[in-house]
Amino acid sequence: MTRPLLPGAVNLGRRVARNLRRLRLDRGLTLEGVARACELNWRHIQKIEAGETNATIVSIARVAHGLGVDPLELMKPLACEGGLDARLA
């Protein structure tokens, strides 16, 4: 029996995907470049960005380290989500 997702779980995956892509492009990196910096497979990075897979906490930490940001930066609310959290971001 599968359990329903926690509220916000889908949005968190989207946040990670969009923030990863934004940070990668801001730094002028390719998927391969991020993968090398994070010591992860480029296909795994691609799947996270595309929303095809959910990143584990370990993957989020490795990606953040490779990009030189705090892991929370990858989970930061997006401006398009609205609400107080997004306005403070």
C-alpha positions as a LaTeX table, in Angstrom:
\begin{tabular}{lrrr}
\hline
Residue & $x$ (\AA) & $y$ (\AA) & $z$ (\AA) \\
\hline
Met1 & 0.00 & 0.00 & 0.00 \\
Thr2 & 1.46 & 3.35 & $-1.02$ \\
Arg3 & 1.29 & 6.35 & 1.26 \\
Pro4 & 0.11 & 9.72 & $-0.04$ \\
Leu5 & 2.73 & 12.40 & $-0.47$ \\
Leu6 & 3.16 & 14.89 & 2.30 \\
Pro7 & 1.79 & 18.35 & 1.52 \\
Gly8 & 4.42 & 20.31 & $-0.37$ \\
Ala9 & 6.50 & 17.26 & $-1.31$ \\
Val10 & 5.83 & 17.70 & $-5.03$ \\
Asn11 & 6.62 & 21.41 & $-4.81$ \\
Leu12 & 9.89 & 20.65 & $-3.02$ \\
Gly13 & 10.98 & 18.44 & $-5.91$ \\
Arg14 & 10.13 & 21.22 & $-8.35$ \\
Arg15 & 12.05 & 23.72 & $-6.24$ \\
Val16 & 15.16 & 21.57 & $-6.24$ \\
Ala17 & 14.88 & 21.03 & $-10.00$ \\
Arg18 & 14.38 & 24.70 & $-10.85$ \\
Asn19 & 16.97 & 25.99 & $-8.39$ \\
Leu20 & 19.54 & 23.47 & $-9.62$ \\
Arg21 & 18.99 & 24.55 & $-13.21$ \\
Arg22 & 19.10 & 28.26 & $-12.28$ \\
Leu23 & 22.30 & 27.89 & $-10.27$ \\
Arg24 & 23.93 & 25.74 & $-12.96$ \\
Leu25 & 23.12 & 28.21 & $-15.73$ \\
Asp26 & 24.13 & 31.22 & $-13.59$ \\
Arg27 & 27.55 & 29.62 & $-13.28$ \\
Gly28 & 27.76 & 28.77 & $-16.97$ \\
Leu29 & 28.03 & 25.05 & $-16.24$ \\
Thr30 & 26.90 & 22.11 & $-18.33$ \\
Leu31 & 25.25 & 19.06 & $-16.84$ \\
Glu32 & 28.60 & 17.32 & $-17.17$ \\
Gly33 & 30.37 & 20.18 & $-15.40$ \\
Val34 & 28.00 & 20.00 & $-12.44$ \\
Ala35 & 28.30 & 16.22 & $-12.38$ \\
Arg36 & 32.10 & 16.41 & $-12.20$ \\
Ala37 & 31.99 & 19.02 & $-9.43$ \\
Cys38 & 29.50 & 16.91 & $-7.45$ \\
Glu39 & 31.03 & 13.53 & $-8.30$ \\
Leu40 & 27.64 & 12.34 & $-9.55$ \\
Asn41 & 26.61 & 10.92 & $-12.91$ \\
Trp42 & 25.49 & 13.63 & $-15.37$ \\
Arg43 & 22.36 & 11.60 & $-16.17$ \\
His44 & 21.37 & 11.73 & $-12.49$ \\
Ile45 & 21.73 & 15.53 & $-12.53$ \\
Gln46 & 19.65 & 15.65 & $-15.71$ \\
Lys47 & 16.89 & 13.54 & $-14.15$ \\
Ile48 & 16.78 & 15.78 & $-11.07$ \\
Glu49 & 16.53 & 18.92 & $-13.24$ \\
Ala50 & 13.82 & 17.34 & $-15.39$ \\
Gly51 & 11.82 & 16.25 & $-12.36$ \\
Glu52 & 12.14 & 12.61 & $-13.40$ \\
Thr53 & 13.59 & 11.62 & $-10.03$ \\
Asn54 & 13.65 & 13.02 & $-6.54$ \\
Ala55 & 17.04 & 13.95 & $-5.16$ \\
Thr56 & 18.08 & 12.31 & $-1.92$ \\
Ile57 & 19.41 & 14.41 & 0.93 \\
Val58 & 22.89 & 13.09 & 0.12 \\
Ser59 & 22.53 & 14.12 & $-3.55$ \\
Ile60 & 21.28 & 17.57 & $-2.54$ \\
Ala61 & 24.27 & 17.99 & $-0.23$ \\
Arg62 & 26.72 & 16.88 & $-2.94$ \\
Val63 & 25.17 & 19.14 & $-5.57$ \\
Ala64 & 25.18 & 22.10 & $-3.19$ \\
His65 & 28.82 & 21.49 & $-2.30$ \\
Gly66 & 29.74 & 21.22 & $-5.98$ \\
Leu67 & 27.94 & 24.49 & $-6.75$ \\
Gly68 & 29.39 & 26.21 & $-3.69$ \\
Val69 & 26.04 & 26.94 & $-2.04$ \\
Asp70 & 24.22 & 25.92 & 1.11 \\
Pro71 & 21.91 & 22.91 & 0.54 \\
Leu72 & 18.96 & 25.09 & 1.57 \\
Glu73 & 19.61 & 27.22 & $-1.52$ \\
Leu74 & 18.40 & 24.28 & $-3.62$ \\
Met75 & 15.18 & 24.05 & $-1.61$ \\
Lys76 & 14.46 & 27.78 & $-1.52$ \\
Pro77 & 10.90 & 28.74 & $-2.50$ \\
Leu78 & 10.47 & 30.11 & $-6.00$ \\
Ala79 & 9.08 & 33.58 & $-6.57$ \\
Cys80 & 6.27 & 32.08 & $-8.69$ \\
Glu81 & 5.00 & 30.11 & $-5.66$ \\
Gly82 & 3.84 & 33.30 & $-3.97$ \\
Gly83 & 3.31 & 33.58 & $-0.24$ \\
Leu84 & 5.52 & 34.99 & 2.48 \\
Asp85 & 8.34 & 32.46 & 2.01 \\
Ala86 & 8.81 & 33.43 & $-1.63$ \\
Arg87 & 8.79 & 37.16 & $-0.82$ \\
Leu88 & 11.54 & 36.65 & 1.76 \\
Ala89 & 13.66 & 34.52 & $-0.59$ \\
\hline
\end{tabular}
